[in-house]
Amino acid sequence: MGKQPSGTVLSSAQRAALRDLLTADRERTVAQITALTRDWDDLVDSSALVANDDEHDPEGATIAFERSHLQALLDRARDHLAALDEMAERLQQGTYGVCDDCGRPIALERLKARPVARTCIECAGRGR
């Protein structure tokens, strides 16, 4: 499949700046998960108080949609958190910023814009 990642040529200042980006993104993501979990719990609690018949109750479909939407947002946030943790580990190991597909360095600008990027812009453009 792809090449094994080799070390990157990031300076210590660039590594520190990227570590700060990952940390800040992680903090935002944890806060988002906390808020979404609270919203989920509130929705479950409020829907438990009423007898819903999704098939016949016009509000049932709305509640089901909200529940589905919240679950999708929670899943996405948890996946992003896992990716952030993986990238922080890769940064520590010296393999952060290396394209998973071609093994070349990922442009610093791309990492700043998307800290969880796993591929360089060329490989991302090829849809790998």
KEPAGU-38557 format. One line per field, with one value per atom (N, C-alpha, C, O): residue number from 1; x negated, y, z; atom name; residue in one letter. Coordinates in pm, 1 decimal. Example, Ala and Ser with C-alpha at 12.3 -4.5 7.8 and 13.67 -1.06 7.14 Angstrom:
2
seq <- (1 1 1 1 2 2 2 2)
c1 <- (-1319.0 -1230.0 -1320.0 -1423.6 -1285.0 -1367.0 -1290.0 -1340.9)
c2 <- (-569.0 -450.0 -330.0 -331.9 -225.0 -106.0 3.0 113.8)
c3 <- (780.0 780.0 780.0 846.5 708.0 714.0 787.0 803.9)
atom <- (N CA C O N CA C O)
type <- (A A A A S S S S)
This chain:
128
seq <- (1 1 1 1 2 2 2 2 3 3 3 3 4 4 4 4 5 5 5 5 6 6 6 6 7 7 7 7 8 8 8 8 9 9 9 9 10 10 10 10 11 11 11 11 12 12 12 12 13 13 13 13 14 14 14 14 15 15 15 15 16 16 16 16 17 17 17 17 18 18 18 18 19 19 19 19 20 20 20 20 21 21 21 21 22 22 22 22 23 23 23 23 24 24 24 24 25 25 25 25 26 26 26 26 27 27 27 27 28 28 28 28 29 29 29 29 30 30 30 30 31 31 31 31 32 32 32 32 33 33 33 33 34 34 34 34 35 35 35 35 36 36 36 36 37 37 37 37 38 38 38 38 39 39 39 39 40 40 40 40 41 41 41 41 42 42 42 42 43 43 43 43 44 44 44 44 45 45 45 45 46 46 46 46 47 47 47 47 48 48 48 48 49 49 49 49 50 50 50 50 51 51 51 51 52 52 52 52 53 53 53 53 54 54 54 54 55 55 55 55 56 56 56 56 57 57 57 57 58 58 58 58 59 59 59 59 60 60 60 60 61 61 61 61 62 62 62 62 63 63 63 63 64 64 64 64 65 65 65 65 66 66 66 66 67 67 67 67 68 68 68 68 69 69 69 69 70 70 70 70 71 71 71 71 72 72 72 72 73 73 73 73 74 74 74 74 75 75 75 75 76 76 76 76 77 77 77 77 78 78 78 78 79 79 79 79 80 80 80 80 81 81 81 81 82 82 82 82 83 83 83 83 84 84 84 84 85 85 85 85 86 86 86 86 87 87 87 87 88 88 88 88 89 89 89 89 90 90 90 90 91 91 91 91 92 92 92 92 93 93 93 93 94 94 94 94 95 95 95 95 96 96 96 96 97 97 97 97 98 98 98 98 99 99 99 99 100 100 100 100 101 101 101 101 102 102 102 102 103 103 103 103 104 104 104 104 105 105 105 105 106 106 106 106 107 107 107 107 108 108 108 108 109 109 109 109 110 110 110 110 111 111 111 111 112 112 112 112 113 113 113 113 114 114 114 114 115 115 115 115 116 116 116 116 117 117 117 117 118 118 118 118 119 119 119 119 120 120 120 120 121 121 121 121 122 122 122 122 123 123 123 123 124 124 124 124 125 125 125 125 126 126 126 126 127 127 127 127 128 128 128 128)
c1 <- (-85.1 0.0 -89.4 -149.0 -102.1 -185.5 -322.3 -346.8 -411.0 -545.2 -543.8 -456.3 -640.9 -656.5 -701.6 -790.4 -642.7 -682.4 -825.3 -870.0 -894.7 -1027.5 -1015.4 -906.9 -1123.3 -1119.2 -1089.8 -1116.6 -1035.2 -1006.5 -1120.0 -1209.2 -1115.5 -1218.3 -1159.7 -1192.8 -1073.7 -1014.2 -1114.7 -1181.4 -1124.3 -1210.0 -1144.4 -1025.9 -1220.1 -1161.7 -1053.3 -955.5 -1068.4 -964.9 -837.6 -726.9 -853.1 -737.6 -668.8 -546.0 -747.7 -691.0 -612.3 -503.8 -667.1 -598.5 -468.2 -365.8 -472.0 -351.1 -245.2 -127.0 -285.8 -190.8 -138.2 -21.0 -223.2 -177.2 -70.5 29.9 -92.7 5.9 136.8 244.7 127.7 248.8 325.8 447.7 254.7 318.9 382.8 493.8 312.2 363.8 489.4 587.9 486.0 602.2 721.1 834.6 694.7 801.6 857.7 978.7 771.9 817.3 907.9 1012.0 868.5 949.8 1087.7 1189.2 1090.4 1218.9 1304.3 1425.5 1240.5 1313.4 1368.6 1481.6 1291.4 1340.4 1458.6 1557.0 1449.6 1561.5 1684.0 1796.1 1663.7 1775.2 1839.4 1962.0 1758.5 1811.3 1891.5 1997.8 1840.6 1910.7 2046.2 2147.0 2049.1 2174.8 2272.4 2391.3 2222.5 2309.5 2363.3 2478.5 2281.2 2325.5 2434.7 2532.1 2417.7 2521.2 2650.5 2758.9 2639.0 2758.2 2824.2 2946.7 2742.4 2793.9 2870.1 2982.0 2808.0 2872.3 3003.7 3103.2 3003.0 3125.4 3235.0 3351.1 3198.9 3296.3 3352.4 3472.9 3267.3 3312.2 3402.7 3507.7 3361.3 3442.8 3579.2 3680.9 3581.9 3709.8 3799.7 3921.7 3741.2 3824.2 3871.4 3969.9 3803.4 3846.5 3970.3 4043.6 3992.0 4105.4 4237.9 4345.2 4228.9 4351.6 4353.6 4249.2 4471.9 4484.6 4484.5 4581.4 4375.9 4365.1 4399.0 4356.1 4474.8 4504.8 4454.3 4526.4 4329.0 4265.3 4348.8 4342.8 4424.7 4501.7 4623.2 4659.0 4687.5 4811.7 4799.8 4883.1 4699.3 4680.3 4596.5 4483.9 4648.7 4572.0 4440.0 4345.8 4432.3 4307.2 4208.8 4089.0 4256.8 4170.3 4058.9 3944.4 4091.7 3990.1 3886.1 3767.6 3929.2 3836.9 3741.4 3621.2 3793.1 3709.3 3611.5 3494.2 3658.9 3571.0 3461.3 3345.8 3497.4 3398.0 3295.5 3175.2 3341.8 3250.9 3156.4 3036.7 3209.7 3128.2 3023.2 2906.5 3064.3 2972.7 2866.1 2748.3 2909.0 2816.6 2713.5 2594.1 2759.6 2667.6 2570.3 2451.7 2619.6 2531.4 2424.4 2308.3 2462.0 2364.9 2259.7 2140.9 2303.6 2208.9 2115.2 1995.4 2169.4 2086.4 1985.3 1868.2 2028.8 1938.6 1825.6 1709.2 1860.9 1759.6 1660.6 1540.2 1710.3 1622.6 1531.0 1413.0 1583.2 1499.9 1394.1 1280.7 1430.1 1332.1 1222.7 1104.7 1263.0 1165.7 1072.8 952.5 1127.0 1045.7 943.2 827.0 985.4 892.9 782.8 666.4 819.5 720.5 621.8 501.8 672.7 584.8 485.9 367.6 534.6 446.4 340.4 224.4 381.7 285.7 180.1 61.6 222.0 126.2 31.3 -86.8 81.0 -5.8 -111.9 -227.8 -71.5 -166.0 -268.6 -387.9 -221.4 -312.3 -409.5 -525.8 -362.3 -449.5 -561.4 -677.7 -524.8 -623.0 -723.0 -841.4 -674.8 -761.6 -845.3 -938.7 -811.5 -884.9 -832.2 -899.5 -712.5 -654.9 -537.0 -472.8 -508.7 -398.5 -438.8 -553.2 -344.6 -371.6 -429.3 -480.6 -421.7 -467.7 -345.2 -261.5 -334.5 -220.9 -211.4 -309.5 -93.3 -71.1 -83.1 -115.3 -57.7 -57.9 -195.0 -243.0 -258.0 -382.8 -507.3 -618.7 -490.6 -605.9 -676.6 -774.8 -627.9 -689.3 -633.6 -527.8 -705.7 -654.4 -524.9 -507.0 -436.3 -313.4 -348.1 -415.3 -302.8 -335.3 -290.2 -182.3 -374.6 -345.2 -212.6 -136.4 -184.9 -60.3 60.5 162.4 49.2 159.0 178.0 291.1 68.5 77.6 137.1 212.0 103.6 161.3 311.5 388.4 352.8 494.8 573.4 690.1 509.2 575.5 476.0 409.9 465.9 363.8 372.3 274.0 486.8 499.4 479.1 512.6 424.2 400.9 304.6 200.9 340.4 258.7 186.9 96.2 229.1 169.5 128.1 182.2 31.3 -8.5 103.4 193.9 96.6 204.0 213.3 322.6 99.2 100.3 176.1 260.9 144.3 212.8 359.8 445.3 389.2 528.3 606.7 723.0 545.4 610.6 638.9 728.8 561.6 583.0 690.1 727.5 740.0 847.5 803.2 882.6 679.6 629.9 676.8 644.3)
c2 <- (-117.7 0.0 123.6 153.4 197.7 316.7 283.7 172.9 380.2 363.3 380.7 447.6 320.5 341.0 483.8 531.8 554.1 690.9 699.0 618.3 798.0 828.3 955.9 1013.3 1000.4 1121.9 1244.2 1245.3 1346.3 1469.9 1567.3 1544.2 1674.4 1777.3 1901.7 2013.8 1882.9 1994.8 2048.4 1971.9 2179.2 2240.1 2225.8 2194.0 2249.0 2238.2 2344.0 2318.3 2461.7 2565.7 2521.9 2543.8 2460.3 2412.1 2298.7 2293.0 2209.0 2099.3 2154.0 2104.8 2255.9 2315.9 2382.4 2369.3 2453.4 2520.4 2417.2 2437.1 2307.9 2203.1 2130.7 2093.6 2110.4 2049.6 2138.0 2088.0 2270.3 2364.2 2357.2 2360.9 2347.1 2334.2 2206.8 2209.8 2096.5 1969.5 1976.6 1927.6 2037.9 2049.8 2136.2 2100.2 2249.8 2339.2 2271.6 2282.9 2202.2 2130.8 2020.6 1997.6 1952.8 1847.3 1905.2 1847.5 2018.2 2081.8 2121.0 2101.0 2177.1 2212.8 2089.0 2090.7 1982.6 1859.8 1794.7 1745.8 1793.1 1738.2 1820.6 1764.8 1953.8 2040.3 2012.8 2011.3 1991.1 1960.1 1827.1 1816.0 1726.8 1596.4 1609.4 1548.9 1688.0 1710.0 1775.3 1732.2 1878.6 1947.8 1857.1 1854.6 1782.9 1692.8 1580.7 1540.0 1531.2 1426.6 1479.7 1410.2 1602.8 1665.5 1681.4 1653.1 1726.9 1739.6 1603.5 1592.1 1501.0 1364.5 1319.7 1269.2 1338.9 1297.9 1373.2 1314.8 1503.2 1582.5 1532.0 1522.4 1500.0 1449.7 1314.8 1291.4 1228.2 1096.4 1112.3 1048.6 1198.4 1220.6 1277.9 1233.6 1376.8 1439.2 1345.0 1347.7 1263.0 1171.3 1053.4 988.5 1024.8 916.4 955.7 869.8 1085.5 1133.0 1127.3 1134.0 1114.7 1107.4 976.2 924.4 924.6 801.5 838.8 895.2 807.4 840.9 720.9 608.4 747.8 649.6 712.2 787.0 681.1 744.1 731.5 817.8 626.3 603.3 695.0 738.3 725.5 801.8 942.5 1028.5 966.2 1096.7 1185.4 1148.9 1301.3 1388.5 1434.6 1467.5 1437.3 1476.2 1360.1 1381.8 1239.0 1122.1 1123.7 1092.0 1160.5 1166.1 1272.6 1252.8 1385.6 1492.6 1446.3 1471.4 1379.8 1329.7 1225.5 1225.6 1137.6 1035.9 1101.5 1059.4 1204.7 1275.9 1342.8 1332.3 1411.6 1478.7 1378.4 1404.0 1266.0 1162.0 1110.9 1094.6 1086.4 1038.6 1143.4 1111.3 1267.7 1377.3 1394.2 1407.2 1394.1 1405.4 1288.2 1306.5 1169.3 1052.3 1064.8 1031.5 1112.2 1130.0 1234.7 1215.8 1345.1 1447.5 1394.2 1422.5 1317.4 1256.2 1158.7 1159.8 1076.2 980.3 1052.8 1014.2 1158.4 1235.1 1300.6 1299.4 1358.0 1423.2 1321.4 1349.2 1204.6 1100.4 1049.1 1023.1 1034.5 993.7 1099.1 1066.2 1226.3 1335.2 1335.4 1356.6 1312.2 1306.7 1194.0 1212.5 1078.5 966.3 1001.9 967.3 1070.7 1112.3 1212.5 1205.7 1305.1 1402.0 1333.0 1366.9 1236.3 1162.7 1084.6 1077.5 1026.6 954.1 1049.4 1016.1 1166.3 1261.9 1314.4 1336.2 1334.6 1377.7 1270.8 1302.7 1145.4 1034.5 1032.3 1013.5 1051.5 1054.1 1171.7 1159.7 1284.0 1400.4 1366.1 1399.9 1299.8 1260.5 1158.9 1161.9 1069.9 966.7 1019.1 952.4 1139.1 1194.9 1151.3 1170.4 1092.8 1049.2 1135.5 1107.7 1239.4 1330.2 1413.4 1457.3 1434.4 1516.8 1440.1 1500.0 1308.1 1223.4 1160.3 1101.7 1171.6 1118.3 967.1 895.5 919.2 774.7 701.4 582.6 770.5 703.9 703.4 598.3 820.4 828.8 842.0 825.0 872.0 883.2 1017.4 1038.3 1108.4 1242.1 1329.2 1299.9 1437.5 1530.1 1597.3 1629.6 1617.2 1692.9 1839.2 1872.9 1925.6 2068.4 2125.1 2093.2 2209.0 2270.3 2346.1 2342.7 2413.9 2489.2 2396.7 2433.0 2277.3 2179.7 2131.4 2117.8 2105.7 2060.6 2168.6 2138.8 2293.3 2402.6 2414.9 2442.1 2395.0 2405.8 2282.8 2292.8 2168.3 2041.2 1954.0 1868.3 1976.2 1906.8 1754.4 1687.5 1698.4 1552.5 1496.8 1381.4 1578.7 1532.6 1413.7 1416.9 1310.1 1188.2 1177.5 1096.0 1261.4 1254.7 1392.9 1494.2 1395.1 1521.9 1566.5 1489.0 1688.7 1743.8 1669.4 1653.6 1623.5 1551.4 1418.7 1385.4 1344.2 1215.0 1235.7 1157.1 1338.3 1367.6 1400.5 1361.9 1471.0 1506.8 1387.0 1389.9 1282.5 1158.9 1071.6 968.5 1113.2 1039.5 910.4 817.6 904.1 783.0 775.5 680.4)
c3 <- (0.0 0.0 0.0 -103.5 111.4 118.4 172.6 220.4 164.8 216.5 367.2 422.2 433.2 576.7 600.1 529.6 697.7 722.6 772.9 854.4 722.2 773.5 854.8 863.8 913.3 994.1 908.9 788.8 971.5 900.3 921.9 1003.6 849.1 860.8 926.7 888.0 1025.1 1096.8 1198.1 1267.8 1205.0 1305.9 1442.6 1451.8 1547.8 1682.2 1702.6 1772.7 1643.2 1653.5 1579.7 1628.9 1462.5 1387.5 1463.8 1469.6 1522.0 1601.1 1719.6 1750.7 1785.7 1901.2 1857.1 1924.1 1744.8 1694.8 1656.7 1684.7 1593.6 1555.7 1679.5 1684.2 1778.8 1904.2 1968.1 2018.7 1965.6 2020.5 1942.4 2001.6 1810.1 1727.5 1762.6 1779.2 1773.5 1808.3 1946.5 1966.9 2041.3 2177.5 2181.4 2245.8 2112.6 2110.1 2041.2 2087.3 1931.9 1860.6 1949.9 1951.0 2024.1 2114.8 2223.6 2255.2 2280.2 2384.5 2330.6 2397.5 2209.2 2147.8 2122.9 2144.3 2077.8 2046.2 2172.0 2171.3 2279.7 2406.8 2456.9 2505.4 2445.4 2486.2 2400.1 2450.8 2270.6 2181.2 2218.8 2220.4 2249.0 2289.3 2418.4 2432.4 2512.0 2638.2 2613.9 2670.0 2530.9 2501.4 2427.1 2458.6 2328.7 2253.5 2341.4 2326.8 2431.6 2523.6 2615.6 2644.5 2661.0 2745.0 2665.4 2716.4 2539.5 2453.7 2432.0 2435.0 2410.1 2390.5 2514.3 2504.9 2631.3 2756.4 2778.3 2821.2 2748.4 2762.5 2669.4 2709.3 2546.8 2449.9 2493.8 2484.4 2540.6 2586.6 2707.9 2716.6 2802.6 2922.1 2887.0 2940.4 2797.0 2762.9 2683.0 2699.0 2598.2 2520.3 2604.9 2569.9 2714.7 2802.7 2883.4 2932.5 2896.2 2975.2 2899.8 2959.8 2767.9 2688.0 2610.0 2570.3 2589.2 2511.2 2364.1 2313.3 2296.4 2154.6 2068.8 2094.4 1969.7 1867.6 1738.9 1672.8 1703.2 1587.2 1459.8 1372.2 1450.3 1328.9 1318.8 1209.2 1433.1 1429.4 1488.1 1459.4 1568.0 1631.3 1539.7 1506.1 1498.5 1409.8 1472.8 1400.7 1604.6 1670.5 1676.5 1694.9 1661.6 1670.5 1568.2 1600.1 1445.3 1340.6 1371.2 1344.5 1427.2 1461.9 1570.9 1562.6 1671.7 1780.1 1727.6 1765.0 1642.1 1584.3 1500.7 1505.4 1424.3 1345.3 1436.4 1412.2 1540.9 1633.6 1698.0 1710.6 1738.1 1800.6 1701.7 1737.2 1581.1 1477.9 1445.7 1430.1 1436.2 1406.4 1518.1 1491.2 1642.6 1756.2 1759.9 1787.3 1732.6 1733.4 1625.6 1649.6 1507.6 1399.9 1437.7 1411.6 1499.1 1542.8 1650.0 1648.0 1743.0 1847.2 1787.4 1825.3 1696.3 1631.7 1559.3 1569.7 1485.8 1412.4 1507.5 1482.1 1616.8 1713.7 1780.6 1801.4 1814.3 1876.2 1779.6 1819.9 1652.7 1550.9 1537.4 1525.8 1538.9 1527.4 1648.4 1633.6 1767.2 1888.0 1877.9 1913.9 1829.4 1811.6 1711.3 1731.8 1603.4 1504.0 1564.1 1537.6 1644.7 1710.8 1803.2 1805.3 1879.5 1970.4 1892.5 1933.2 1780.8 1696.9 1641.0 1638.6 1596.7 1541.1 1649.0 1621.7 1770.0 1880.2 1908.0 1934.4 1901.8 1920.4 1807.4 1831.1 1685.7 1570.3 1579.5 1540.9 1630.2 1647.6 1746.3 1724.4 1852.8 1953.8 1897.2 1931.0 1811.6 1752.9 1636.2 1591.5 1586.8 1473.7 1338.5 1237.2 1334.5 1206.9 1164.1 1062.8 1240.6 1206.3 1085.4 1074.3 995.7 878.8 762.2 667.6 767.5 657.8 592.8 661.6 463.4 388.6 404.3 383.8 440.7 455.3 322.1 319.9 211.4 80.7 13.6 -28.8 3.9 -73.6 13.0 -36.7 142.0 231.3 226.4 297.6 143.3 136.7 247.8 303.3 280.5 383.2 338.1 220.6 433.8 411.0 433.9 531.4 345.0 354.7 489.3 539.0 546.2 675.0 671.1 767.7 560.8 547.3 556.5 615.4 498.4 505.2 649.0 695.7 718.3 857.0 946.6 1039.7 918.3 997.4 971.7 1063.9 847.3 811.6 856.1 894.0 851.1 884.9 961.5 902.9 1092.0 1171.3 1169.3 1201.3 1132.7 1128.2 987.5 960.8 897.3 760.1 761.9 828.2 688.6 680.8 546.7 529.8 451.1 318.3 271.8 316.1 181.8 120.4 26.2 -4.9 -17.9 -101.9 -234.9 -289.3 -288.0 -416.1 -402.1 -484.9 -296.5 -277.2 -239.9 -280.6 -164.8 -129.9 -255.6 -267.6 -349.1 -474.2 -562.8 -646.8 -543.0 -621.9 -559.5 -615.4 -442.4 -378.2 -312.1 -297.0 -273.3 -205.6 -65.7 5.3)
atom <- (N CA C O N CA C O N CA C O N CA C O N CA C O N CA C O N CA C O N CA C O N CA C O N CA C O N CA C O N CA C O N CA C O N CA C O N CA C O N CA C O N CA C O N CA C O N CA C O N CA C O N CA C O N CA C O N CA C O N CA C O N CA C O N CA C O N CA C O N CA C O N CA C O N CA C O N CA C O N CA C O N CA C O N CA C O N CA C O N CA C O N CA C O N CA C O N CA C O N CA C O N CA C O N CA C O N CA C O N CA C O N CA C O N CA C O N CA C O N CA C O N CA C O N CA C O N CA C O N CA C O N CA C O N CA C O N CA C O N CA C O N CA C O N CA C O N CA C O N CA C O N CA C O N CA C O N CA C O N CA C O N CA C O N CA C O N CA C O N CA C O N CA C O N CA C O N CA C O N CA C O N CA C O N CA C O N CA C O N CA C O N CA C O N CA C O N CA C O N CA C O N CA C O N CA C O N CA C O N CA C O N CA C O N CA C O N CA C O N CA C O N CA C O N CA C O N CA C O N CA C O N CA C O N CA C O N CA C O N CA C O N CA C O N CA C O N CA C O N CA C O N CA C O N CA C O N CA C O N CA C O N CA C O N CA C O N CA C O N CA C O N CA C O N CA C O N CA C O N CA C O N CA C O N CA C O N CA C O N CA C O N CA C O N CA C O N CA C O N CA C O N CA C O N CA C O N CA C O N CA C O N CA C O N CA C O N CA C O N CA C O)
type <- (M M M M G G G G K K K K Q Q Q Q P P P P S S S S G G G G T T T T V V V V L L L L S S S S S S S S A A A A Q Q Q Q R R R R A A A A A A A A L L L L R R R R D D D D L L L L L L L L T T T T A A A A D D D D R R R R E E E E R R R R T T T T V V V V A A A A Q Q Q Q I I I I T T T T A A A A L L L L T T T T R R R R D D D D W W W W D D D D D D D D L L L L V V V V D D D D S S S S S S S S A A A A L L L L V V V V A A A A N N N N D D D D D D D D E E E E H H H H D D D D P P P P E E E E G G G G A A A A T T T T I I I I A A A A F F F F E E E E R R R R S S S S H H H H L L L L Q Q Q Q A A A A L L L L L L L L D D D D R R R R A A A A R R R R D D D D H H H H L L L L A A A A A A A A L L L L D D D D E E E E M M M M A A A A E E E E R R R R L L L L Q Q Q Q Q Q Q Q G G G G T T T T Y Y Y Y G G G G V V V V C C C C D D D D D D D D C C C C G G G G R R R R P P P P I I I I A A A A L L L L E E E E R R R R L L L L K K K K A A A A R R R R P P P P V V V V A A A A R R R R T T T T C C C C I I I I E E E E C C C C A A A A G G G G R R R R G G G G R R R R)
